[in-house]
Amino acid sequence: MANNFMEQARNAMNRLTNMTNGGQNISEQDKQAARNAIQSAYTSASPEEQEQLQQLEEQLNRHNQMQ
């Protein structure tokens, strides 16, 4: 189950990155979807996955600062 949540979190961040790289603005709804995916993944993540999720959160924070 955790792998599915991890995959959703990664996909959400990839979408945000692709939007940013494509010059598109990221909506609050897009950011919230990514936050929710990351938080859902934490519930059943291994310690290694939690480290990856922390990196995704940092990446999301950088996206928030850019806009």
TORVO-105386 format. One line per 8 residues: for each residue x, y, z of C-alpha. Coordinates in steps of 0.02 Angstrom, whole numbers. Layout:
// TORVO-105386
X/Y/Z; ...
//
This chain:
// TORVO-105386
0/0/0; 138/123/43; 214/101/-128; 51/161/-206; 48/315/-94; 232/348/-130; 199/336/-315; 54/459/-301
164/581/-205; 303/568/-335; 179/589/-477; 104/743/-397; 275/824/-378; 322/777/-555; 165/863/-618; 210/1021/-521
388/1017/-586; 329/993/-764; 206/1136/-748; 341/1250/-679; 465/1200/-814; 331/1228/-945; 304/1405/-883; 133/1369/-810
73/1440/-645; 37/1313/-510; -133/1333/-427; -163/1315/-241; -267/1163/-284; -118/1081/-370; -7/1119/-221; -136/1052/-99
-154/892/-200; 33/866/-188; 31/903/0; -111/779/26; -22/644/-74; 137/668/27; 44/663/193; -51/506/142
112/421/98; 185/459/271; 55/351/359; 130/188/301; 303/237/241; 463/151/291; 604/258/363; 686/265/191
523/318/111; 499/450/245; 667/525/194; 608/530/14; 446/612/69; 543/744/164; 636/783/4; 471/797/-90
406/916/44; 562/1023/27; 537/1025/-160; 355/1078/-135; 411/1217/-17; 531/1280/-151; 386/1284/-276; 285/1385/-150
426/1510/-130; 444/1533/-317; 265/1587/-340
//
